[in-house]
Amino acid sequence: MAHVLEVRNITKKFGAFAALTDVSLSLDRGDAHALCGENGAGKSTLMNIIGGVFSATEGEILIDGAPVAFHNPRQAQEAGIGFVHQELSLCQHLSVAENIFIGRLPKKNGIIDKEKLREDALNVLSSFNVDFDPDDLVGNINISEQQIVEIARAVSLDCRILILDEPTSSLTEKETENLMRIIRELKSHGMSILYISHRLSEIFEVCNKATVLKDGHYIWTKDVADISSDDIITAMVGRSISSIYPPKAESVGEEILSVGHLSRNGYFHDISFNLRKGEILGIAGLVGAGRSEIMRSLCGIDPCDEGSVRLFGKELGKNDYRKTIDEGICYLPEDRKLLGLFVEMSIENNIIAADTKAVSGNGMILKKKAGSFAARFVKELNVKIGTLEDPISSLSGGNQQKCLIAKWLAPEPKVLILDEPTRGIDVGSKVEIHRLLRKLADRGVGIIMVSSELPEVIGVSDRVAVICEGSLAGFLSGDSLTEENIMRLASGKEAV
């Protein structure tokens, strides 16, 4: 029997650069097939070729044994391929229902049939167990709910092949569990799924096979039942990684930061904690608990109504991020592309953006000085680039994240706050960033890390503050720092 999908000897070149070289894989009915590899390995390029976004330079695609050629995404959709991209592509000013059925809204007498639109949207969303309404504007729901809308839109196309590119990168643990359930149901009804995720546990939960790419080349395809996470990691990075997480702090020093009774009406209340030299403080909690809002108000990006922030005992002014940076507190936002980087600017200009004074003279940026300044951070953080003049959008997700870290290391912060620092990046880059955070902590920089990945919170942090519905539920460290205790506190229960 022919495969539902077969990719044969695909090569894709962008100019002289080969993003893919002679890559093949196959997908059978009712299977979930994982595509693994570091950022830049060619996974998304291959999925974009299958989804009709790009055309292959060489090779062919077959569906049910018959060759096909897609010149645009609509042709791929008509052939039964649904694609949920890592980057959201929703219309913020339209409703959930309108986004699900965009381009194919039901009509009655030439006018949009809103009653049927709502009914159809409810039918699609019924299996997702969502709390939002089909009439809600997409711009008014959170990012995890928007991700579910993307997936619901693809499912509503009655596709036979569903491509999921990092579908859980913005989902909570509970929402991820729900998506895993939905994937299993889709498989049981005969849908075939191509699955890209840097969360290896998900691959072992729902996938039958895994294919590894490295530097645009095919490495192997194996049954998931016959391999381990270490096998995938070794194939992806070309070497064995003995430990994903660095050693914890042997000791901590003096207090660097003290936050006292910080409150913002409607967002969080009475938040108090401290941070010591040599310590990495993790901030955990469910999405929507107020973690990012607390960090943004702490820095002065967003206002706060009450409370104090002290750096080495000195109380800082409120609601002025520029002054907070000058005092030594820097914040890396959760959404690196929307809030962290200037995606159309060069790598060099992104790295120097937070500290242009260091590379300026007589009110002008000195090109030679800026180049050597940026090159130093590229080397220190092992950023893989072509030239410093390349747009930062040309880099993989992991290398973009390193550049964002470099940008905020440039002002030589005393406290560095990182919000979801490894979201959507590969395991090799994660290991490098985890080790960098420990190195910075060992140098005396105070590190606060917000993360939704419980293994990361536990593996990297010396101590964890858990937020529940805008309040501080408690602290965990040592033997009490477990996934169960984090989830209990995050859900409003007592730790055990």
C-alpha positions, -999 to +999 in steps of 0.1 A: +000+000+000+013+035-009+022+059+018-002+087+026+028+111+021+062+104+007+090+129+003+118+117-020+153+132-022+142+168-015+169+195-019+162+232-013+186+259-021+184+296-013+210+311-037+242+292-030+230+280+005+215+245+007+189+245+034+181+208+026+201+182+008+186+149-004+161+144+024+135+117+023+107+105+047+073+088+045+041+090+065+014+063+069-023+066+077-030+072+114+007+078+122+023+107+140+058+112+127+082+134+146+108+156+128+137+164+151+167+186+147+184+217+161+172+251+149+186+256+114+185+218+107+159+223+079+128+211+097+106+241+090+120+244+054+109+208+047+075+214+062+071+246+042+078+226+010+052+200+019+028+228+028+032+246-004+050+277+010+083+269-009+090+249-040+118+223-038+149+228-059+151+190-065+131+159-055+094+151-054+064+148-031+039+119-035+004+116-019-011+081-020+017+072-044+009+100-070+034+128-076+021+163-067+034+198-071+022+227-049+028+262-060+010+278-030-005+268+004-041+267-010-031+239-034-016+219-005-048+225+015-070+213-014-048+181-014-057+175+023-027+191+041-033+213+071-004+234+085-001+250+119+029+272+118+051+281+148+044+318+143+008+327+148-010+340+117-043+351+131-063+383+124-064+400+158-094+422+150-116+392+139-135+368+161-124+333+169-151+319+146-141+342+117-105+331+121-113+294+121-133+297+088-115+327+072-118+325+034-148+301+037-173+319+059-209+304+056-233+327+037-270+331+034-284+352+006-250+366+000-245+377+036-224+360+062-246+336+082-234+345+117-256+319+134-242+290+113-207+304+117-210+303+154-226+268+153-198+255+131-171+270+153-187+255+184-186+221+167-149+224+159-140+238+193-160+212+213-132+187+213-107+213+226-125+220+259-119+257+257-131+285+280-134+312+253-163+319+231-164+318+192-176+354+192-146+366+212-121+388+193-088+369+189-069+400+201-087+396+235-077+360+242-043+350+254-015+335+233-021+299+244-058+302+234-047+318+201-026+287+194-056+265+199-075+286+174-047+280+149-050+242+154-088+243+153-086+261+119-064+234+105-086+206+118-117+223+104-102+219+069-109+182+071-073+176+063-058+141+060-023+152+068-017+177+097+016+195+101+022+208+136+053+231+140+060+236+178+023+235+186+028+235+224+054+263+226+028+287+241+006+262+259+003+254+296+009+219+309-029+213+311-034+226+276-006+205+263-022+174+279-054+184+261-036+187+228-019+153+233-054+138+238-067+155+207-037+142+186-044+107+198-081+111+188-071+124+154-047+095+149-075+070+158-097+085+131-070+080+105-054+114+104-016+114+097+005+140+116+039+154+111+051+168+144+079+192+152+087+198+188+118+205+209+099+189+239+111+154+235+087+140+260+058+149+236+074+129+209+075+098+230+039+104+241+022+106+207+046+097+179+052+064+162+084+073+143+110+100+144+133+114+117+164+134+126+178+161+104+212+178+110+225+208+090+199+201+063+209+164+059+189+133+067+204+113+096+180+085+103+143+074+108+135+050+137+105+037+155+100+057+187+096+025+207+132+015+198+150+047+209+155+071+238+158+108+243+195+105+244+195+088+210+176+117+195+198+143+212+230+126+201+218+124+165+207+160+165+238+177+179+264+152+167+276+144+202+264+130+235+252+156+261+261+143+295+237+166+313+211+190+300+212+211+332+243+226+348+252+220+385+233+240+411+249+268+431+272+255+458+265+286+480+248+320+476+261+354+487+248+387+497+213+400+488+212+417+454+175+424+449+147+429+474+110+432+462+086+442+489+048+440+487+046+448+450+010+452+438-008+462+406-046+464+408-062+437+387-029+418+379-010+408+411-010+415+448+015+417+476+045+401+459+077+399+481+109+380+474+147+385+474+175+374+452+211+366+462+244+365+445+252+332+428+215+323+428+191+315+399+156+322+411+129+304+390+094+319+387+067+292+380+030+292+377+002+286+352-001+308+321-022+338+332-010+337+368+007+370+365+044+360+363+053+382+333+032+411+347+052+410+380+085+411+362+074+439+339+062+460+368+094+452+388+114+467+359+092+497+354+079+487+320+044+485+333+031+505+363+027+492+398+004+507+425+022+497+457+055+482+469+092+487+465+122+474+446+156+477+462+189+469+444+218+464+469+196+482+495+189+512+473+152+518+465+146+523+428+121+547+413+089+533+398+076+531+363+108+542+344+124+513+326+153+534+312+163+544+347+159+508+359+183+496+331+208+523+341+206+511+377+214+476+365+182+456+360+174+442+325+145+422+312+144+397+283+107+395+271+088+363+263+082+372+227+116+378+212+104+387+177+076+411+188+091+427+219+128+418+220+145+421+186+144+445+157+139+417+131+147+437+100+179+452+115+213+436+114+228+413+140+252+439+150+226+467+155+205+443+176+234+435+199+244+471+205+208+484+208+206+485+246+240+502+251+247+525+221+267+548+244+294+521+247+300+523+209+295+560+203+316+591+200+304+627+196+268+615+195+274+591+166+278+553+165+314+544+156+312+515+131+345+499+139+338+500+176+303+487+172+316+458+151+342+447+176+317+451+205+291+429+188+317+404+177+329+399+213+294+388+223+289+366+193+321+348+202+313+346+239+278+332+234+288+310+205+263+325+181+263+309+146+262+337+120+273+345+085+283+382+090+273+408+116+256+427+088+231+399+081+195+406+093+188+389+126+158+373+110+182+351+090+193+333+122+177+302+137+155+307+168+183+296+192+208+320+177+183+348+178+177+341+214+215+342+221+216+376+203+188+389+226+207+377+256+238+395+242+218+427+238+210+427+274+244+416+286+259+446+269+248+471+296+265+448+322+234+442+343+234+434+380+201+416+377+190+398+345+154+387+342+146+362+314+110+354+305+107+320+288+144+321+277+144+288+258+109+287+243+109+273+208+146+265+206+165+232+202+180+211+229+216+220+220+209+257+223+190+251+255+220+235+270+242+264+260+218+289+275+213+270+307+251+269+312+254+306+303+229+314+330+248+294+356+281+311+345+265+345+349+252+336+383+287+324+393+301+358+382+277+375+406+248+385+382+214+379+398+193+357+375+155+355+376+140+330+351+103+327+342+096+294+326+065+272+318+086+241+313+087+224+347+118+203+340+137+235+331+125+253+362+136+224+384+168+217+365+181+252+363+168+270+394+183+270+429+150+282+443+115+286+428+088+311+436+054+299+425+027+323+415-011+315+417-037+339+404-015+370+410-003+360+445+028+344+457+019+308+466+052+298+481+089+290+476+104+256+468+140+244+470+160+213+476+140+180+479+107+199+479+114+213+444+093+188+424+068+190+396+040+178+419+047+206+444+050+233+418+016+222+403+000+220+437+011+255+446+002+268+412-033+254+416-038+270+450-031+239+470-005+231+497+029+216+488+036+181+502 
